[in-house]
């Protein structure tokens, strides 16, 4: 408050003062030179040419503030765009852009300013440009650091998943969420520009007469300071100090106001369709991440199909490769990932291999053919945009419609996912809604362009049990009514039993078993699947009878291949899966997986594995062919 008041007073002094106080500096009056304050009606005395010192201070303040503000804004805009692009794009582009910044920072700003001042005539406009060009380097580094963090946020990835271009993503999502850093840095840039223009003018190389600024007043008065003319030095010096301090205070206050804190955000199964109405086909998908200590395989040899109107669940423990597989569908993996195999998306008129498609073409697929619902709705939504604008943006990414029509569509989408009072909610921000309502908004965004496939990455994990049921009901209705295909990533077997038609069990980056949900839950063929079911309370589908429920609750363990696989309970009651014991491999002979009960289901398949007997860790190794039948 003190800084704002002081800054406002100086701005009014420089802008309004000349309108009510005489500031003409045309005719010299050597007889009235260097008069002390109060003499002949001059409140702050006169200078060496007889000009009124108070009037001159007002006029010089206009120039100093104009140059400082304009140069600070120019430096902030250039630095913000440069840093945001470098941080968002990353890779080689980031390296080249930041080497340019490093080279510029290595040259002292004042030295570069002096050189440029001798090359060009130091007018007001030229000083603004020169100061802006020597001051943008620091904000570029600051914003780049912020962009590196923001680009990994769920709402940025969600914008890309909905087909937003890189330019729109940077402008709408990255830069607005660095506003705290931008605002406070802008005040520093204005303060630095005021100091730099005063410094260069004090040396006599700045703005030339008859135009003057506070630095030029210091330069003129320094010659008379030893004659006791302190009034020539003290007023402009105090004005510079007050402006710089006030800007710093204002910057701190604006940061607290403008920086949006994230912690504020405090039926029947679908029947299998006939025909080959495939929406997603994954073949031999392999994903490896390059690290400083070598390559780390995350997904190995995935084969999967998702058909229209069906729900396919990917289940497994943390680190099994579920999320990496789901991100591969939309080409959202980081630059360190190396992907082989094929991920085909079918849009009705043909297919497109996501792995082989350039990034600029994937933008058209995301949101239109396939979209994504992320795990945490509080981070998947942009905290700086209203809900209506975020849903409308998903429409504008792919359709050339007036913004007003897009907003109307947004309201209808909010209504379709069960948001009460959608017109009012569209004007609200994410932190004003409950967790369940936020997740409904995320689903509305995913449905904006009526995609054929929705990838839902644990969409109910962050919600309580009652809200989970509502979201599952909503997803089930959308699949039934629209015929949308749903790839559901989850570790919750209850969710799988409630909504899925098929389930693919992942372990160690591989699909170890895949089949109809009833088959996998009631008659699991792979040891890992049986271990998962034994470790958690089994929740069978609602359509199963009591005998089938009993079969699930009595899932076979040791007598069907699992040796020393235990479930232990901590004091909190949490069920913990212990796979440290060895798994019997008697069913694997000579590289061929032999089972007493062969699966004849069209969807059923299980991978043959052997587990090491290490007491410290379970290490899977391939014991048989890719699939057994």
C-alpha positions as a printed NumPy array, in Angstrom:
array([[  0.   ,   0.   ,   0.   ],
       [  2.823,   2.412,   0.887],
       [  4.57 ,   1.675,  -2.401],
       [  1.381,   2.147,  -4.414],
       [  0.624,   5.466,  -2.718],
       [  4.163,   6.769,  -3.238],
       [  4.218,   5.662,  -6.877],
       [  0.791,   7.14 ,  -7.561],
       [  1.863,  10.433,  -5.98 ],
       [  4.958,  10.662,  -8.196],
       [  2.984,   9.749, -11.322],
       [  0.392,  12.431, -10.557],
       [  3.205,  14.865,  -9.809],
       [  4.815,  14.217, -13.217],
       [  1.624,  13.95 , -15.288],
       [ -0.809,  16.376, -13.644],
       [  1.719,  18.82 , -12.167],
       [  2.661,  20.561, -15.45 ],
       [ -1.019,  21.302, -16.039],
       [ -1.29 ,  23.437, -12.895],
       [  2.277,  24.665, -12.418],
       [  4.405,  26.705, -14.901],
       [  7.094,  24.523, -16.439],
       [  8.195,  26.576, -19.471],
       [ 11.905,  26.169, -20.159],
       [ 12.372,  28.373, -23.197],
       [ 13.87 ,  31.729, -22.137],
       [ 16.907,  31.691, -19.868],
       [ 17.216,  34.142, -16.944],
       [ 20.841,  34.227, -15.833],
       [ 19.971,  36.871, -13.253],
       [ 17.848,  34.314, -11.438],
       [ 20.4  ,  31.487, -11.737],
       [ 20.894,  29.092,  -8.818],
       [ 18.409,  30.788,  -6.528],
       [ 17.809,  28.841,  -3.293],
       [ 14.424,  27.279,  -2.496],
       [ 11.708,  29.85 ,  -1.734],
       [ 13.48 ,  32.789,  -3.447],
       [ 11.263,  34.852,  -5.779],
       [  8.448,  32.295,  -5.532],
       [ 10.534,  29.337,  -6.709],
       [  9.627,  26.525,  -4.275],
       [ 12.708,  24.452,  -5.103],
       [ 14.909,  27.275,  -6.35 ],
       [ 16.319,  27.6  ,  -9.857],
       [ 19.07 ,  25.961, -11.896],
       [ 22.109,  27.465, -13.641],
       [ 19.947,  28.848, -16.487],
       [ 17.291,  30.341, -14.209],
       [ 14.687,  27.635, -14.892],
       [ 12.296,  26.815, -12.055],
       [ 13.636,  23.634, -10.461],
       [ 10.189,  22.278,  -9.432],
       [  8.775,  22.69 , -12.943],
       [ 11.866,  21.083, -14.414],
       [ 11.525,  18.153, -11.982],
       [  7.972,  17.577, -13.24 ],
       [  8.935,  17.625, -16.905],
       [ 11.978,  15.405, -16.32 ],
       [  9.78 ,  12.984, -14.363],
       [  7.482,  12.571, -17.349],
       [ 10.406,  11.523, -19.527],
       [ 12.032,   9.243, -16.952],
       [  8.787,   7.446, -16.137],
       [  7.786,   7.144, -19.8  ],
       [ 11.12 ,   5.644, -20.804],
       [ 11.237,   3.393, -17.738],
       [  7.724,   2.001, -18.098],
       [  7.895,   1.55 , -21.886],
       [ 11.346,  -0.071, -21.799],
       [ 10.34 ,  -2.313, -18.88 ],
       [  7.198,  -3.475, -20.657],
       [  9.118,  -4.097, -23.894],
       [ 11.776,  -6.131, -22.07 ],
       [  9.122,  -8.112, -20.208],
       [  7.111,  -8.939, -23.348],
       [ 10.158, -10.009, -25.374],
       [ 11.675, -11.941, -22.473],
       [  8.392, -13.651, -21.608],
       [  7.751, -14.836, -25.167],
       [ 11.351, -15.966, -25.619],
       [ 11.477, -17.825, -22.308],
       [  8.009, -19.37 , -22.645],
       [  8.749, -20.741, -26.112],
       [ 12.164, -22.085, -25.067],
       [ 10.807, -23.746, -21.925],
       [  7.708, -25.168, -23.585],
       [  9.381, -26.587, -26.69 ],
       [ 12.501, -27.826, -24.912],
       [ 15.139, -29.981, -26.561],
       [ 17.485, -28.5  , -29.143],
       [ 15.329, -25.388, -29.586],
       [ 15.602, -24.626, -25.88 ],
       [ 19.367, -25.21 , -25.925],
       [ 19.961, -22.825, -28.859],
       [ 17.656, -20.096, -27.532],
       [ 19.184, -20.177, -24.062],
       [ 22.744, -20.067, -25.426],
       [ 21.758, -16.795, -27.1  ],
       [ 20.53 , -15.539, -23.724],
       [ 23.707, -16.692, -21.968],
       [ 25.86 , -14.906, -24.527],
       [ 23.872, -11.704, -24.082],
       [ 24.059, -11.856, -20.282],
       [ 27.839, -12.28 , -20.488],
       [ 28.066,  -8.73 , -21.916],
       [ 27.567,  -6.067, -19.198],
       [ 24.321,  -4.222, -19.862],
       [ 25.769,  -0.795, -19.106],
       [ 28.666,  -1.406, -21.524],
       [ 26.274,  -2.472, -24.273],
       [ 24.09 ,   0.537, -23.523],
       [ 27.038,   2.934, -23.809],
       [ 28.081,   1.416, -27.129],
       [ 24.581,   1.628, -28.567],
       [ 24.203,   5.202, -27.328],
       [ 27.209,   6.238, -29.41 ],
       [ 25.875,   4.472, -32.512],
       [ 22.317,   5.824, -32.529],
       [ 20.979,   9.26 , -31.622],
       [ 19.584,   8.95 , -28.064],
       [ 16.03 ,  10.19 , -28.572],
       [ 13.225,   9.131, -26.244],
       [ 11.957,   6.463, -28.653],
       [ 15.412,   5.127, -29.366],
       [ 16.26 ,   4.943, -25.666],
       [ 13.124,   2.879, -25.074],
       [ 14.145,   0.388, -27.774],
       [ 17.793,   0.236, -26.665],
       [ 16.913,  -0.244, -22.994],
       [ 14.355,  -2.906, -23.875],
       [ 16.866,  -4.818, -25.979],
       [ 19.495,  -4.92 , -23.233],
       [ 17.028,  -5.801, -20.462],
       [ 14.998,  -8.741, -21.824],
       [ 17.603, -11.406, -21.094],
       [ 16.948, -11.804, -17.356],
       [ 13.15 , -12.177, -17.681],
       [ 13.729, -14.694, -20.478],
       [ 15.666, -16.961, -18.113],
       [ 13.1  , -16.568, -15.326],
       [ 10.097, -17.309, -17.536],
       [ 11.881, -20.23 , -19.175],
       [ 12.338, -21.817, -15.751],
       [  8.628, -21.294, -15.002],
       [  7.622, -22.705, -18.401],
       [  9.669, -25.865, -17.813],
       [  7.521, -26.49 , -14.747],
       [  4.175, -25.407, -16.192],
       [  4.482, -27.435, -19.423],
       [  4.246, -30.692, -17.448],
       [  1.038, -29.66 , -15.648],
       [ -2.042, -31.681, -16.479],
       [ -3.984, -28.74 , -17.912],
       [ -1.207, -28.07 , -20.454],
       [ -1.088, -31.734, -21.461],
       [ -4.893, -31.698, -21.571],
       [ -4.846, -28.708, -23.944],
       [ -2.482, -30.592, -26.24 ],
       [ -4.662, -33.683, -25.96 ],
       [ -7.618, -31.613, -27.183],
       [ -5.672, -30.497, -30.257],
       [ -4.543, -27.029, -29.183],
       [ -1.681, -25.726, -31.31 ],
       [  1.646, -24.979, -29.688],
       [  1.101, -21.246, -30.112],
       [ -2.329, -21.335, -28.478],
       [ -0.99 , -23.519, -25.662],
       [  1.86 , -21.101, -24.92 ],
       [ -0.363, -18.   , -25.053],
       [ -3.413, -19.434, -23.249],
       [ -1.916, -21.845, -20.736],
       [  1.81 , -21.407, -20.198],
       [  2.178, -17.612, -20.027],
       [ -0.978, -16.927, -17.924],
       [  0.248, -19.398, -15.316],
       [  3.568, -17.589, -15.   ],
       [  1.776, -14.302, -14.282],
       [  3.188, -13.996, -10.772],
       [  6.758, -14.132, -12.044],
       [  5.941, -11.905, -15.036],
       [  4.304,  -9.188, -12.927],
       [  6.933,  -8.961, -10.233],
       [  9.723,  -9.105, -12.8  ],
       [  8.062,  -6.348, -14.843],
       [  8.245,  -3.997, -11.854],
       [ 11.935,  -4.776, -11.5  ],
       [ 12.449,  -4.138, -15.214],
       [ 10.755,  -0.724, -14.961],
       [ 12.862,   0.171, -11.926],
       [ 16.034,  -0.975, -13.721],
       [ 15.104,   1.046, -16.808],
       [ 14.577,   4.181, -14.701],
       [ 18.014,   3.661, -13.146],
       [ 19.706,   2.93 , -16.478],
       [ 18.302,   5.971, -18.265],
       [ 19.301,   8.138, -15.296],
       [ 22.783,   6.603, -15.309],
       [ 23.383,   7.096, -19.021],
       [ 22.033,  10.665, -18.902],
       [ 24.173,  11.464, -15.862],
       [ 27.192,  10.516, -17.99 ],
       [ 25.999,  12.924, -20.676],
       [ 25.293,  10.212, -23.257],
       [ 21.568,   9.941, -22.713],
       [ 18.614,  12.036, -23.857],
       [ 19.914,  15.389, -25.109],
       [ 18.585,  18.943, -24.444],
       [ 16.13 ,  20.523, -24.699],
       [ 14.502,  17.267, -23.501],
       [ 15.555,  16.394, -19.976],
       [ 15.188,  13.623, -17.435],
       [ 16.188,  13.121, -13.825],
       [ 19.639,  11.834, -14.802],
       [ 20.282,  14.958, -16.884],
       [ 19.267,  17.121, -13.91 ],
       [ 21.871,  15.298, -11.792],
       [ 24.471,  15.892, -14.5  ],
       [ 23.703,  19.637, -14.593],
       [ 23.685,  20.033, -10.82 ],
       [ 26.871,  18.131, -10.031],
       [ 28.963,  21.106, -11.205],
       [ 27.442,  23.364,  -8.538],
       [ 27.262,  20.98 ,  -5.606],
       [ 30.49 ,  22.364,  -4.124],
       [ 28.967,  25.854,  -4.28 ],
       [ 26.262,  24.681,  -1.875],
       [ 23.478,  24.316,  -4.488],
       [ 22.158,  21.135,  -2.925],
       [ 18.663,  21.737,  -4.33 ],
       [ 19.958,  20.885,  -7.797],
       [ 20.909,  17.344,  -6.723],
       [ 18.62 ,  16.314,  -3.887],
       [ 15.14 ,  16.496,  -5.574],
       [ 15.936,  14.38 ,  -8.663],
       [ 17.971,  11.955,  -6.56 ],
       [ 15.113,  11.464,  -4.098],
       [ 12.637,  11.06 ,  -6.961],
       [ 14.718,   8.204,  -8.44 ],
       [ 15.059,   6.459,  -5.065],
       [ 11.344,   6.781,  -4.283],
       [ 10.297,   5.436,  -7.702],
       [ 12.603,   2.424,  -7.509],
       [ 11.578,   1.507,  -3.946],
       [  7.891,   2.045,  -4.675],
       [  8.056,  -0.197,  -7.745],
       [  9.615,  -2.967,  -5.687],
       [  6.878,  -2.695,  -3.044],
       [  4.169,  -2.649,  -5.701],
       [  5.681,  -5.699,  -7.405],
       [  5.55 ,  -7.736,  -4.21 ],
       [  1.931,  -6.75 ,  -3.644],
       [  0.874,  -7.534,  -7.205],
       [  2.538, -10.915,  -7.036],
       [  0.466, -11.863,  -4.006],
       [ -2.726, -10.738,  -5.734],
       [ -2.096, -12.015,  -9.268],
       [ -0.378, -15.33 ,  -8.616],
       [ -3.182, -17.89 ,  -8.589],
       [ -2.362, -20.493,  -5.967],
       [ -3.179, -24.064,  -6.878],
       [ -3.986, -24.941,  -3.296],
       [ -7.17 , -22.786,  -3.601],
       [ -8.565, -25.372,  -5.824],
       [ -9.093, -26.708,  -2.744],
       [-26.437, -50.34 , -15.15 ],
       [-25.846, -53.103, -17.546],
       [-22.574, -53.905, -19.31 ],
       [-22.42 , -52.896, -22.938],
       [-22.764, -55.901, -25.207],
       [-19.967, -56.694, -27.639],
       [-20.625, -55.251, -31.068],
       [-20.377, -57.379, -34.169],
       [-18.049, -56.494, -36.971],
       [-14.628, -54.914, -37.007],
       [-15.586, -51.427, -35.799],
       [-12.12 , -50.787, -34.418],
       [-11.325, -47.338, -33.029],
       [ -7.835, -48.053, -31.64 ],
       [ -5.379, -50.763, -32.649],
       [ -2.002, -51.111, -30.924],
       [  0.555, -53.503, -32.371],
       [  3.908, -54.433, -30.806],
       [  4.185, -51.118, -28.936],
       [  7.54 , -50.603, -27.227],
       [  8.466, -47.47 , -25.257],
       [ 11.956, -46.867, -23.881],
       [ 13.1  , -43.829, -21.907],
       [ 16.66 , -42.604, -22.213],
       [ 18.297, -41.695, -18.914],
       [ 21.777, -40.772, -17.776],
       [ 22.353, -44.337, -16.608],
       [ 21.053, -46.019, -19.753],
       [ 17.801, -46.923, -21.455],
       [ 14.824, -47.935, -19.314],
       [ 12.083, -49.988, -21.029],
       [  8.608, -48.953, -19.87 ],
       [  6.34 , -50.764, -22.324],
       [  7.231, -53.943, -24.179],
       [  5.31 , -55.598, -26.981],
       [  1.791, -54.329, -26.266],
       [ -1.01 , -55.566, -28.55 ],
       [ -4.478, -54.162, -27.921],
       [ -7.693, -53.259, -29.727],
       [-10.559, -51.05 , -28.613],
       [-13.858, -51.168, -30.48 ],
       [-16.637, -48.654, -30.74 ],
       [-19.088, -48.764, -27.824],
       [-16.818, -50.891, -25.622],
       [-14.91 , -50.2  , -22.414],
       [-11.429, -51.718, -22.197],
       [ -9.679, -51.435, -18.834],
       [ -5.899, -51.4  , -18.383],
       [ -5.098, -52.602, -14.872],
       [ -1.94 , -53.295, -12.945],
       [  0.202, -52.028, -10.113],
       [  1.992, -48.667, -10.194],
       [  4.87 , -48.703, -12.672],
       [  3.382, -51.454, -14.82 ],
       [  3.177, -49.195, -17.886],
       [ -0.521, -48.296, -17.908],
       [ -0.155, -44.511, -18.102],
       [  2.724, -44.697, -20.592],
       [  0.537, -46.83 , -22.843],
       [ -2.383, -44.399, -22.562],
       [ -0.191, -41.375, -23.311],
       [  1.212, -43.191, -26.352],
       [ -2.291, -43.297, -27.834],
       [ -2.305, -39.503, -28.217],
       [  1.423, -39.051, -28.791],
       [  1.886, -37.202, -25.506],
       [  5.065, -38.901, -24.317],
       [  8.054, -36.672, -23.456],
       [ 10.918, -36.151, -25.88 ],
       [ 13.105, -38.641, -23.967],
       [ 10.821, -41.523, -25.004],
       [ 11.654, -43.736, -27.99 ],
       [  8.582, -45.444, -29.408],
       [  8.404, -48.353, -31.848],
       [  5.491, -50.381, -33.129],
       [  2.199, -48.867, -34.252],
       [ -0.717, -47.062, -32.615],
       [ -3.513, -46.712, -35.165],
       [ -6.45 , -44.359, -34.619],
       [ -9.466, -44.872, -36.894],
       [-11.594, -41.819, -37.662],
       [-14.171, -43.422, -39.94 ],
       [-12.457, -42.502, -43.189],
       [ -9.177, -44.3  , -42.564],
       [ -6.518, -44.76 , -39.959],
       [ -3.476, -42.804, -38.814],
       [ -0.443, -44.279, -37.086],
       [  0.307, -42.014, -34.129],
       [  3.892, -43.264, -33.872],
       [  4.733, -42.295, -37.457],
       [  2.68 , -39.081, -37.588],
       [  4.541, -35.753, -37.125],
       [  3.585, -33.624, -34.139],
       [  2.037, -30.875, -36.282],
       [ -0.412, -33.425, -37.751],
       [ -1.207, -35.036, -34.414],
       [ -2.752, -31.732, -33.326],
       [ -5.67 , -32.441, -35.665],
       [ -6.259, -35.904, -34.188],
       [ -6.215, -34.884, -30.535],
       [ -9.635, -33.893, -29.342],
       [-11.313, -34.737, -32.648],
       [-10.568, -38.462, -32.961],
       [ -9.291, -39.208, -29.463],
       [ -9.317, -37.175, -26.277],
       [ -8.165, -37.699, -22.721],
       [ -9.585, -37.421, -19.212],
       [ -6.837, -36.969, -16.65 ],
       [ -6.597, -38.34 , -13.143],
       [ -6.63 , -35.129, -11.091],
       [ -9.275, -32.6  , -12.215],
       [ -7.846, -29.866,  -9.986],
       [ -4.612, -29.848, -12.015],
       [ -6.181, -30.778, -15.354],
       [ -8.055, -27.449, -15.452],
       [ -6.326, -24.118, -15.988],
       [ -6.791, -22.078, -12.788],
       [ -6.562, -18.763, -14.668],
       [ -9.424, -19.411, -17.116],
       [-13.16 , -19.689, -16.56 ],
       [-14.719, -23.092, -17.082],
       [-16.736, -21.899, -20.057],
       [-13.648, -20.534, -21.793],
       [-11.808, -23.822, -21.277],
       [-14.61 , -25.885, -22.792],
       [-15.05 , -23.363, -25.615],
       [-11.329, -23.495, -26.348],
       [-11.611, -27.217, -27.024],
       [-14.258, -26.41 , -29.667],
       [-12.248, -23.567, -31.208],
       [ -9.186, -25.809, -31.553],
       [-10.907, -27.735, -34.36 ],
       [-13.872, -25.702, -35.587],
       [-13.988, -22.24 , -37.123],
       [-17.011, -20.881, -35.296],
       [-17.643, -17.503, -33.634],
       [-16.473, -17.383, -30.046],
       [-20.034, -16.662, -28.897],
       [-21.231, -19.895, -30.551],
       [-18.371, -21.789, -28.925],
       [-19.427, -20.461, -25.528],
       [-23.015, -21.573, -26.184],
       [-21.687, -25.03 , -27.068],
       [-19.707, -24.996, -23.837],
       [-22.844, -24.367, -21.808],
       [-24.636, -27.235, -23.549],
       [-21.705, -29.559, -22.93 ],
       [-21.683, -28.642, -19.247],
       [-25.4  , -29.365, -19.115],
       [-24.929, -32.727, -20.866],
       [-22.48 , -33.941, -18.204],
       [-24.8  , -33.004, -15.365],
       [-23.404, -29.645, -14.217],
       [-26.228, -27.716, -12.457],
       [-26.849, -24.134, -13.588],
       [-24.368, -24.428, -16.48 ],
       [-24.749, -20.772, -17.516],
       [-23.533, -19.609, -14.116],
       [-20.916, -22.328, -13.75 ],
       [-19.431, -21.384, -17.121],
       [-18.433, -18.011, -15.643],
       [-16.747, -19.57 , -12.623],
       [-13.165, -20.744, -12.057],
       [-12.08 , -24.306, -11.213],
       [-11.484, -23.612,  -7.526],
       [-15.164, -22.66 ,  -7.118],
       [-16.385, -26.195,  -7.92 ],
       [-16.261, -29.452,  -6.025],
       [-13.987, -32.298,  -7.102],
       [-16.796, -34.223,  -8.764],
       [-18.01 , -31.188, -10.685],
       [-14.469, -30.432, -11.846],
       [-14.152, -33.968, -13.183],
       [-17.441, -33.528, -15.044],
       [-16.006, -30.369, -16.639],
       [-12.922, -32.328, -17.713],
       [-15.207, -34.916, -19.309],
       [-17.143, -32.118, -21.061],
       [-13.877, -30.832, -22.523],
       [-13.034, -34.326, -23.735],
       [-16.457, -34.581, -25.439],
       [-16.315, -31.132, -27.055],
       [-15.519, -32.387, -30.569],
       [-17.33 , -35.736, -30.253],
       [-14.258, -37.988, -30.388],
       [-14.514, -41.681, -31.246],
       [-12.206, -42.657, -28.376],
       [-11.794, -41.348, -24.826],
       [ -8.71 , -42.306, -22.836],
       [ -9.454, -41.984, -19.116],
       [ -6.374, -42.142, -16.879],
       [ -7.713, -43.145, -13.437],
       [-10.578, -40.609, -13.615],
       [-12.034, -41.499, -10.194],
       [ -8.878, -41.845,  -8.076],
       [ -9.053, -38.351,  -6.541],
       [-12.78 , -38.581,  -5.738],
       [-14.704, -39.994,  -2.811],
       [-16.731, -43.169,  -3.191],
       [-20.11 , -41.495,  -3.788],
       [-18.735, -39.162,  -6.456],
       [-16.815, -42.06 ,  -8.029],
       [-20.107, -43.857,  -8.593],
       [-21.614, -40.765, -10.234],
       [-18.645, -40.354, -12.591],
       [-18.725, -44.053, -13.511],
       [-22.459, -43.777, -14.23 ],
       [-21.759, -40.763, -16.449],
       [-19.016, -42.576, -18.392],
       [-21.252, -45.631, -18.794],
       [-24.093, -43.474, -20.158],
       [-21.778, -41.7  , -22.607],
       [-20.51 , -45.003, -23.978],
       [-24.039, -46.381, -24.289],
       [-25.659, -43.285, -25.812],
       [-22.868, -42.04 , -28.086],
       [-21.155, -45.312, -28.936],
       [-17.84 , -43.831, -27.806],
       [-14.985, -46.231, -27.147],
       [-13.382, -45.914, -23.711],
       [ -9.858, -46.966, -22.724],
       [ -9.9  , -46.875, -18.93 ],
       [ -6.637, -46.875, -16.965],
       [ -7.135, -47.942, -13.36 ],
       [ -5.78 , -50.031, -10.511],
       [ -9.214, -50.398,  -8.907],
       [-10.634, -53.846,  -9.621],
       [-14.028, -52.695,  -8.358],
       [-14.156, -50.062, -11.09 ],
       [-13.16 , -52.73 , -13.621],
       [-15.97 , -55.012, -12.518],
       [-18.481, -52.161, -12.568],
       [-17.885, -50.639, -15.977],
       [-15.455, -52.609, -18.173],
       [-16.3  , -55.033, -20.974],
       [-12.742, -56.241, -21.387],
       [ -9.709, -56.042, -19.14 ],
       [ -5.995, -56.138, -19.981],
       [ -3.707, -56.864, -17.042],
       [ -0.249, -55.237, -17.234],
       [  2.91 , -56.16 , -15.369],
       [  6.479, -55.122, -16.092],
       [  5.428, -53.186, -19.193],
       [  3.647, -56.157, -20.779],
       [  0.044, -57.281, -21.075],
       [  0.112, -60.595, -19.266],
       [ -3.588, -61.399, -19.611],
       [ -6.468, -60.029, -21.675],
       [-10.06 , -61.146, -21.885],
       [-13.683, -60.434, -21.096],
       [-14.095, -59.   , -17.617],
       [-16.082, -61.995, -16.333],
       [-13.471, -64.401, -17.624],
       [-10.502, -62.577, -16.136],
       [-12.106, -61.909, -12.763],
       [-13.668, -65.361, -12.315],
       [-11.146, -67.613, -14.026],
       [ -7.783, -65.811, -14.21 ],
       [ -5.118, -67.807, -16.041],
       [ -1.963, -65.885, -15.204],
       [ -0.314, -66.064, -11.805],
       [  0.043, -62.287, -11.607],
       [ -3.679, -61.776, -12.248],
       [ -4.567, -64.285,  -9.538],
       [ -2.152, -62.546,  -7.178],
       [ -3.837, -59.194,  -7.837],
       [ -7.262, -60.639,  -7.171],
       [ -6.018, -62.365,  -4.023],
       [ -4.492, -59.153,  -2.68 ],
       [ -7.577, -56.954,  -2.861],
       [-11.224, -57.452,  -1.926],
       [-12.806, -58.834,  -5.099],
       [-15.765, -56.843,  -6.413],
       [-17.606, -58.907,  -9.061],
       [-19.865, -57.361, -11.718],
       [-23.412, -56.681, -10.604],
       [-24.755, -59.185, -13.134],
       [-23.051, -62.203, -11.543],
       [-25.021, -64.608,  -9.355],
       [-24.113, -65.823,  -5.874],
       [-22.248, -68.89 ,  -7.128],
       [-19.977, -66.737,  -9.286],
       [-19.379, -64.353,  -6.359],
       [-18.301, -67.336,  -4.305],
       [-15.933, -68.434,  -7.067],
       [-14.279, -65.025,  -7.073],
       [-13.936, -64.937,  -3.289],
       [-12.319, -68.376,  -3.397],
       [ -9.827, -67.595,  -6.167],
       [ -7.218, -70.42 ,  -6.234],
       [ -3.685, -69.516,  -5.217],
       [ -0.956, -72.016,  -4.369],
       [ -2.717, -75.016,  -5.854],
       [ -2.927, -73.33 ,  -9.266],
       [  0.606, -72.118,  -9.656],
       [  1.251, -69.355,  -7.129],
       [  3.79 , -70.287,  -4.492],
       [  4.158, -68.168,  -1.364],
       [  2.205, -65.182,  -2.673],
       [  0.938, -63.384,   0.395],
       [ -1.333, -60.487,   1.328],
       [ -0.404, -58.74 ,   4.545],
       [ -2.214, -55.985,   6.427],
       [ -0.658, -52.962,   8.026],
       [ -1.998, -51.426,  11.204],
       [ -4.111, -49.01 ,   9.164],
       [ -5.934, -51.871,   7.51 ],
       [ -4.321, -51.257,   4.093],
       [ -3.921, -54.42 ,   2.032],
       [ -0.366, -54.842,   0.772],
       [  0.577, -57.288,  -2.   ],
       [  3.754, -59.288,  -1.289],
       [  5.239, -60.945,  -4.376],
       [  8.651, -61.694,  -2.879],
       [  8.038, -65.433,  -2.883],
       [  8.869, -67.514,  -5.946],
       [  6.17 , -68.581,  -8.377],
       [  5.94 , -72.176,  -9.464],
       [  7.048, -72.705, -13.056],
       [  6.074, -76.34 , -13.39 ],
       [  3.653, -75.416, -16.124],
       [  6.417, -74.123, -18.406],
       [  8.29 , -76.832, -20.223],
       [ 10.882, -76.322, -22.875],
       [  9.751, -72.791, -23.618],
       [  6.126, -73.842, -24.092],
       [  3.394, -72.801, -21.688],
       [  1.347, -75.856, -20.674],
       [ -1.873, -75.444, -18.656],
       [ -4.352, -77.989, -17.42 ],
       [ -7.236, -75.693, -18.431],
       [ -6.886, -74.128, -21.882],
       [ -8.766, -70.984, -22.757],
       [-10.966, -71.166, -25.82 ],
       [-12.348, -67.631, -25.571],
       [-11.817, -65.38 , -28.535],
       [-10.639, -62.638, -26.174],
       [ -8.761, -64.743, -23.617],
       [ -4.981, -64.968, -23.568],
       [ -2.303, -65.185, -20.897],
       [  1.466, -64.777, -20.99 ],
       [  3.744, -67.458, -19.539],
       [  6.178, -66.196, -16.922],
       [  8.676, -67.471, -14.405],
       [  9.653, -65.568, -11.274],
       [ 13.085, -65.633,  -9.657],
       [ 13.328, -66.905,  -6.125],
       [ 15.211, -63.818,  -4.906],
       [ 14.097, -62.969,  -1.343],
       [ 14.441, -59.237,  -1.994],
       [ 12.637, -58.661,  -5.26 ],
       [ 10.48 , -60.403,  -7.8  ],
       [ 12.188, -60.381, -11.173],
       [ 10.08 , -61.589, -14.102],
       [ 11.732, -63.383, -16.97 ],
       [ 10.183, -64.753, -20.107],
       [  9.592, -68.517, -19.875],
       [  7.433, -69.313, -22.852],
       [  6.027, -67.98 , -26.121],
       [  4.264, -64.646, -26.47 ],
       [  0.808, -66.06 , -25.844],
       [ -0.71 , -69.329, -24.738],
       [ -4.153, -70.49 , -25.744]])
